[in-house]
Amino acid sequence: MVAMPFPADRPWNIDDLESMPDDGQRYELLQGELIVSPSPGRSHQRILQHLLIQMEAVAHRTGSGEVVIGPIDVHFSPHDLVQPDILYISDRQADQYKETHFAGAPAFVIEIISPYTSGFYERVRKTALYMSRGVEEYWVIDPEKQCILVFTSASPDTTSEIFTSGMLAANVLAGLTIDIPKLFAAADQPRKTEN
């Protein structure tokens, strides 16, 4: 067990995270509150891989930006640091992608809810943060309920559209269309290699 200095008299900040151990946990800050999440499970990683392959293909074909797989620190403020599962950085944001983190709001963020969490942070706290800071499109993927919540900056508040079947087209990454049943089927089976 590692003893860590916990700031008792003030909110956590990004500098405090430097004292955290490299133990496979994900350390994030939401309004100065430390959020610790365990490593993701198999279904989470299979969905992540499925999405990454499709997003990379579209980004490469269109030449419109870069797809980055987490963990990567996204700095919104000294007290707000998150590590999305996938983010898409448009070409106009290239200078915000630093060696160690992304500074500001990525154009498109995807979070996948792990089965051992309630999804509260992804659906509520992170949604409020992303939408208030200028993320243009945010997807919350829930493998257990087999649904995708879509939030966009075009929405007047933080209400979402819920998708459970059919095809889902991204707004920000033009040309990306996800087959929802196929995405959730990917969580149950490994990717097949071609011979």
N, C-alpha and C positions, 0 to 999 in steps of 0.2 A: 504494500500500500504506500502511496506517495502522499506526503503532507504538502498541501498547497496553501499559499496565503490567500485567504478569502477576504476581499474588502468588505468589512462590516458596516462602515460608515458612509459608503458612497456606491453608486452604480458601477458595475464592471465596465471596463473599456478595452479597446483593442490591445493596448500594451499589456494588460493583465493576462491575456491569452498566451503570451510568450512563455509564461511560467507553467503552462499546462503540459502534462506528459504526452509523449507520442505513443499512445496506447490503443490506437484503432477506433477510439471514440470520435464523434464529431462534436466540436465545440463551437457554439454560435452565441451571438448576443442579440437580444431583442429588447430595446429600450433599457439597456444596462443589466438585464437579467441573463444569467448564464444558463444556456440550454445545452444539455449533454445527451447525445443520441448514440446508441450502439451501432456497430457496423451493420449495413443492410443485409438482408437475407437473399436466398436464391431467386425467388420470384421477382423481387425488386430488381436484381441485377439482370435478369433475362429481359425484362421490359425495357430497362435502360439500354441494353445492347441493341434490342430491336429498334428503338427510337433513334439511337445514335447512327446506326447504319443508314436509315432513311434520311435523317436530317443532313448527314454528311454528303450524301449523294446529291440532294437538292442544293445545298450551299455550294458544292463544287461545280455543279452544272450551271448555276446562275451567277456564281462569282460575286455574291452579294454580301458575304460576311463569313464569320467563323463560328463553328459549333465547338463548345468546350464542355467536356465531361467533368463532373465533380470528383473529388472535392477541390473546389477553388474558392478562396475567400472573396466575397463581394462586400466591399466597404461602402456603407451608406453614410455613416457618421462615426464618431469615436465610440458610440455606445450601440451601434447596429452593424453587426457583421454576420452574414449568413453564408452557407455553403450549399447552393442549389445542386440538384442532381445533374441537370443539363442547362446550359444557357447558350443563347445565340447572340452573338455580337455583330451588329451591322457594320458595314465598312466605315460609316461615319463615326463609329465609336472606337475605332482601332487604337487611338491614342490613350484610351482609358484602360486598356489591357496592359497592366504592368507585369513585371517579372514574377511578383509574388501574389498579386491580387488584381481584381477588377475594381476600379474606382467609379462608383455611381450606379445608375440603373441600367442593366442590360436590356436590350430590346425585347427579348423573349426568354422566359424562365419556365422550367418544368421541374416539379417536385413529385416524387413517387412516394406514397404513404407505405411505410413498412408495416407488416402484419402485427408486430408487437407494440405498436403505438396507436393512440386514438386518432391521430391525424389533426388534432386541435391546432397545433402550431401551423401546419401547412394550410388548413382551411380558414383559419381565423387570423392569427397573429401575423403570419407571413403575408397573407393576402392584404391586410391593412398596410403593412410596411411597403410591399411592392407597389401597390396602387398609389399610395401617397407620395412615393419617391420617383414615379415616372416610368415604371416598367410598362411597356406597351401591351404585352400579352403574357398571361400567366396561366399555366395548366397545372391542376392538381389531379394526379392519377391515383385512383383508389382500386388496387387489384382485388381486394376482398369484395367490394360492392360492384366491381366491374363497371366503373363509371369515370368519366373525366369531367371535372369542373373547369370551365373556361372563363377567365376574367380578362377584360380588355380595358384599356384606358379610354375607349370610346363610351364605356358605361358611365352613367352619371354617379354611380356609387359602387360599392363593392359587391354587387349582386353578380351571380354567375349564371351561365347557361350550363345545363347538365346534359351530357351525351352518354348514351348507354349502348348504342348500336349504330350500324351504318358507317359512313365515312365522315371524318372530321378534317376540315381544311384549316390550316393555320392562316392567320391574318398577316402576321409580320414576316414570316418566312414563306413568301409566295411560291407555290408549287408543292408545298408539303401537304400531303393528304394521308391521313392515318386510317387504316381499316381497323375499327375498334375491336370487333370479335377476334381478328387475327392477332392484334396486340395482346389481348388478354390470354389467348391460347399460347402465345410465346412464353408466358409465365409458367406454364405447366410442362413445357417440353424444351429440351435443349435445341439449339440451332443445328440444323442439318447441314452437313458439308457436302459439296458436290464432288462426284468421282469423275 
